[in-house]
Amino acid sequence: MEREFTYTKADFEQVRQRVYQMAGISLAPSKDQLVYSRLVRRLRSLRLRDFPSYFLYLDKHPEEAEHFVNALTTNLTSFFREEHHFEYLAQYLREQHKPGRNWRIWCSAASTGEEPYSIAMTLAETFGRFDVPVQLIASDIDTKVLSTAREGIYPEARLESVSTERRKAFFLRGKQSNAGKVRVVKELRQMIEFRQINLLDQNWGLGNALDIIFCRNVMIYFDKPTQHKVLERMAKLLPEHGRFFAGHSESFVHANDVVRLIGRTIYKPVRK
Ligand SMILES: C[S@@+](CC[C@H](N)C(=O)[O-])C[C@H]1O[C@@H](n2cnc3c(N)ncnc32)[C@H](O)[C@@H]1O
């Protein structure tokens, strides 16, 4: 294939090692073309002549790491993806909530925001108001997707999986130059604290215990030792009644010393 930049196996190997170290992401050998197409834009905009020059640039400019990681993450998501988790969450809170009780929920791979907003809609419906007794923290490593999430503006087509009632209650339709777009209502946006957190970071800065962790469709990019390490630390943040939600294709039965499966991709922490 004719390419704008020379791209060798060694270049791909460099990218693999670096993104593994920075974000825990294990790129399969079959991703070599994808890596090229994602990074070529960086080379172009920095006016670099080849990949080795880009690696040197990365070493000399620590701020480029953010662009490098942003370019290599996969951010696929949707509103109410794996809807059974949101039904479970509503039922769980209805059963467990007592007046005066406060909850903490962490959505740890929030991507462009559809997942934390689905959680926020579920909370608003369950408590019947926007001012809910829940601290909802949504994070991602990727700063670009986080800024989309904070804005809460989406093409209307993204609402395919959202009911008419929810569209009316939680979204505003754009007019004139914003036609075809929707924006999450301010009250819902204000329910969420968005933060950048790398799951590999030694300190997530989340303070005391959490009640529920959504960690869906991110661990699939990590190898088993990394999954185990992250899971172990997450489980420590959860009390006995805590819940951990995983993605549809993720299984943590290999980590049954840390979490135990109690429902469809729903786990509870194991107390040792
Ligand atoms: C496929 S999306 C999943 C989004 C959402 N959780 C869902 O299930 O629809 C994976 C997300 O994980 C994020 N991610 C990848 N590595 C990460 C890391 N080391 N720390 C935090 N987030 C990471 C990516 O930026 C991406 O937004």
The ligand as an ORCA input file, in Angstrom:
! r2SCAN-3c Opt
* xyz 0 1
  C     -15.206      1.620     24.311
  S     -15.227      2.992     25.384
  C     -16.453      2.468     26.558
  C     -17.376      3.576     26.970
  C     -18.486      3.193     27.939
  N     -17.960      2.733     29.197
  C     -19.413      2.157     27.352
  O     -19.360      1.006     27.753
  O     -20.198      2.503     26.459
  C     -13.690      2.777     26.291
  C     -13.221      4.030     27.003
  O     -12.156      3.681     27.890
  C     -11.236      4.750     27.916
  N      -9.937      4.279     28.409
  C      -9.003      3.531     27.768
  N      -7.923      3.340     28.540
  C      -8.177      3.969     29.709
  C      -7.423      4.150     30.918
  N      -6.210      3.637     31.082
  N      -7.998      4.875     31.913
  C      -9.246      5.418     31.774
  N      -9.980      5.279     30.657
  C      -9.456      4.578     29.634
  C     -11.208      5.231     26.472
  O     -10.729      6.550     26.366
  C     -12.679      5.078     26.063
  O     -13.386      6.279     26.179
*
